[in-house]
Amino acid sequence: MLDTDFVHRWLTAAAAAISREAARLTDLDSAIGDADHGSNMQRGFTAVTAALEKEPPDSPGAALILAGRQLISKVGGASGPLYGTLLRRAGKALGDAEQVTLQELAGALRTGVEAVAQLGGSAPGDKTMLDALVPAVEALATDGGSFEAASEAADKGALATVPMLARKGRASYLGERSIGHQDPGATSSALLFAAFEEVAR
């Protein structure tokens, strides 16, 4: 069973991973975006960890909703609304339960991913964060699913964006020049699942 402490530790680990990789995320974004993904995500997750310390939530769902609100309010560009929607919708799906199963978390994250797809009007193959999120959640939701398998699927999904032609987001304006670059949103999504694997050890 996964409790509030687990989600708190995951969000803290995710913030640390984003901070470590902020420069790389910005480098990736400089090739096909606004060159601010790393700094934006770092600012957002710093706010998440501060909020968790200031007003500790009493359930996994509440922790995700709190994190989502912070990302929406603190992160510029499209990333804030997209990541904020992911976490808020997942949190709402979990409700007030003090503990949840791995499968319940996977189902909640799937609800969040579906909301992201709807908000962004995108699908796997469009060279977006969904290319990492969708396979990760599918790996988590399968029988015998694990955070390790989900992290591996997210990494593969992010790498698979390199040869893709961007169809959504700022990168889509570049047309064929977007080919050959890894999507920064898919890369940061993979970092979140790597943080899950880290805290689940």
Salt bridges, closest charged atoms under 4 A:
ASP5 OD2 - ARG9 NE 2.98
GLU21 OE1 - ARG24 NE 2.79
ASP34 OD1 - ARG170 NH1 2.31
GLU53 OE2 - HIS8 NE2 3.40
ASP126 OD1 - ARG167 NH1 3.35
GLU152 OE2 - LYS156 NZ 3.35
